[in-house]
Amino acid sequence: MTGQGCLLVNDVKIDKEWLRDEDGYTQSFKFAAIEDRLDFEIPVAYEALYEMTITLLPKRTPSEDLSIFLISDSTVKTYDLDQSPMAGWGQVIHRFFFRDCG
């Protein structure tokens, strides 16, 4: 009953793992709540759910480094060298940024 898996919280895929404790197994996962509510769909009979605990994590301090996350389809993809000169725009976007632009 150990191992990895995933679940969806607010339509976001969350990695989870089973942890062994004195009462059996606990399923643990972390996610960032970005809305003012959480919706859970638990695909088991309600009798199978013994307890559900939500614990707030400590607030993160912002980094001094800027992070840009690219979410897209194949147009942002990194292509292999044998597919050159084809490249997704995410593969070459770094050419438009400079170290001192923060």
C-alpha positions as CSV (number, residue, x, y, z in Angstrom):
1,M,0.0,0.0,0.0
2,T,3.0,2.2,-0.3
3,G,3.9,4.2,-3.4
4,Q,2.9,7.2,-5.3
5,G,-0.3,8.3,-7.0
6,C,-2.2,11.4,-7.9
7,L,-5.5,13.1,-7.2
8,L,-7.3,16.2,-8.4
9,V,-8.0,19.1,-6.2
10,N,-9.8,22.1,-7.8
11,D,-9.0,20.4,-11.2
12,V,-5.2,20.5,-10.4
13,K,-3.3,17.2,-10.4
14,I,-1.6,16.7,-7.0
15,D,1.1,14.1,-6.3
16,K,0.4,12.1,-3.2
17,E,2.1,9.4,-1.2
18,W,1.2,6.8,1.4
19,L,2.9,7.2,4.8
20,R,3.0,4.5,7.4
21,D,2.0,5.6,10.9
22,E,1.0,3.8,14.1
23,D,-2.7,3.6,13.0
24,G,-2.0,2.2,9.6
25,Y,-1.5,4.3,6.5
26,T,-1.9,8.0,5.9
27,Q,-2.2,9.7,2.5
28,S,-0.3,13.0,2.4
29,F,-0.1,15.7,-0.2
30,K,0.6,19.4,-0.5
31,F,-1.0,21.9,-2.7
32,A,-1.5,25.7,-2.9
33,A,-5.1,26.8,-2.4
34,I,-5.6,29.8,-4.6
35,E,-9.3,30.2,-4.2
36,D,-11.5,30.9,-1.2
37,R,-12.9,27.3,-1.1
38,L,-11.8,23.7,-1.6
39,D,-14.0,21.1,-3.4
40,F,-13.2,17.5,-2.7
41,E,-14.5,14.5,-4.7
42,I,-13.5,11.3,-2.8
43,P,-14.1,8.2,-5.0
44,V,-14.7,5.8,-2.1
45,A,-17.7,5.0,0.1
46,Y,-18.0,7.5,2.9
47,E,-17.6,4.7,5.4
48,A,-14.0,4.2,4.1
49,L,-12.9,7.7,5.0
50,Y,-11.9,7.7,8.6
51,E,-10.6,11.2,9.0
52,M,-9.6,14.2,6.9
53,T,-7.3,16.8,8.3
54,I,-6.2,20.1,6.6
55,T,-3.1,21.7,7.9
56,L,-1.9,25.1,6.8
57,L,1.7,25.2,5.8
58,P,4.0,28.1,6.9
59,K,3.7,31.1,4.6
60,R,6.5,31.1,2.1
61,T,8.8,34.1,1.7
62,P,9.2,35.4,-1.8
63,S,12.4,34.7,-3.6
64,E,14.5,37.5,-4.9
65,D,14.8,35.7,-8.2
66,L,12.0,36.0,-10.8
67,S,10.3,32.8,-12.0
68,I,8.3,32.6,-15.2
69,F,6.2,29.4,-15.8
70,L,5.2,28.6,-19.3
71,I,2.0,26.6,-19.8
72,S,0.9,25.8,-23.3
73,D,0.7,23.0,-25.9
74,S,3.4,21.9,-28.3
75,T,4.1,25.5,-29.4
76,V,6.1,26.0,-26.1
77,K,7.8,22.6,-26.3
78,T,11.6,22.0,-26.3
79,Y,12.4,19.9,-29.4
80,D,15.4,17.5,-29.8
81,L,18.4,18.5,-31.9
82,D,17.4,16.0,-34.6
83,Q,14.2,18.1,-35.1
84,S,16.2,21.3,-35.8
85,P,15.4,24.0,-36.8
86,M,11.9,23.4,-35.3
87,A,11.7,25.0,-31.9
88,G,8.8,26.0,-29.6
89,W,8.8,29.6,-28.5
90,G,9.3,28.5,-24.9
91,Q,12.6,26.9,-26.0
92,V,14.0,30.3,-27.2
93,I,12.2,32.8,-24.9
94,H,15.4,33.2,-22.8
95,R,16.9,35.2,-25.6
96,F,14.4,38.0,-24.8
97,F,15.4,38.4,-21.2
98,F,18.5,39.9,-19.6
99,R,20.0,39.5,-16.1
100,D,19.5,43.1,-15.2
101,C,15.8,43.3,-16.3
102,G,14.4,42.5,-12.8
